[in-house]
Amino acid sequence: MKGAQAGDFYRDFDLTWGGQRAKISEGGQFLTLSLDKYSGSGFQSKNEYLFGRIDMQLKLVPGNSAGTVTTYYLSSQGPTHDEIDFEFLGNLSGNPYIVHTNVFTEGKGNREQQFYLWFDPTKAFHAYSILWNPQRILFLVDNVPIREFVNRESMGVPFPNKQAMRIYSSLWNADDWATMGGRVKTDWNQAPFTASYRNFNANACAWSAGKSSCASTTSTSSTNSGSNTWQTQALDASGRQRLEWVQKNFMIYNYCTDLKRFPQGLPPECKN
Ligand SMILES: *[C@@H]1O[C@H](CO)[C@@H](O)[C@H](O)[C@H]1NC(C)=O
């Protein structure tokens, strides 16, 4: 397995979109994306992963970020792709960002949960993590679990465990829907809009040529080092308490309680 390695944006990512609007600096330790009238920008990981714990610190677009969306997600490719999404929907100065999350399996999403944050995500860097193992997916903010998606294959719910995924991130204009349902438009006088990234860490199983970087280590070493506890990690009592605290105080949308949207009955994974 690839151990916990300090990230290097040059080594680990390709700038894929937006030309000079995506920039790596400080010897690979820092990355910025920007958005102007003409284009947004984005990057993607060189590696594909099948399971892992992915950490990134982000500082979101400050000030009037209405209409902008910063994405940070894992995705495989093709029409039946899997995807694990964080999207940060900007807002007018002083109004709260929305953290939008979703899980796609075999090309189907429709599993949105949205949250406000308990801090201003534009003032400082905060850690946004995805823990993805065969049993569950956890979305974490500063190590606080905000969402858990449990493997319910036993109930016929597909779980992303067959397709390797890349890490993607982008900053783009989505003022047709992002802020207050699309009523507030991007103010281009504020451009360029900039989001910053640092402290990337993938404690993950890289997937290449049909092989996982984790398989060999599991067979050669019988002891679990601290760094791969993510492979079997579940929420303990305090994690579950913190998840409940977030869901009670900061969750603003949950597909699992949206009876209007699912008149035939809620999706099976919602009936825990
Ligand atoms: C923006 O602020 C308004 C007013 O506080 C709020 O209703 C909305 O959820 C916020 N976020 C977005 C992305 O619209």
The ligand as a Gaussian input file, in Angstrom:
#p B3LYP/6-31G(d) Opt

LIG

0 1
 C      -27.160000      31.781000       0.714000
 O      -27.738000      32.577000       1.693000
 C      -29.154000      32.461000       1.797000
 C      -29.625000      33.450000       2.850000
 O      -29.000000      33.233000       4.072000
 C      -29.516000      31.012000       2.151000
 O      -30.912000      30.863000       2.147000
 C      -28.890000      30.061000       1.143000
 O      -29.101000      28.714000       1.564000
 C      -27.379000      30.306000       1.060000
 N      -26.621000      29.441000       0.200000
 C      -26.815000      29.251000      -1.110000
 C      -25.791000      28.475000      -1.814000
 O      -27.774000      29.664000      -1.729000

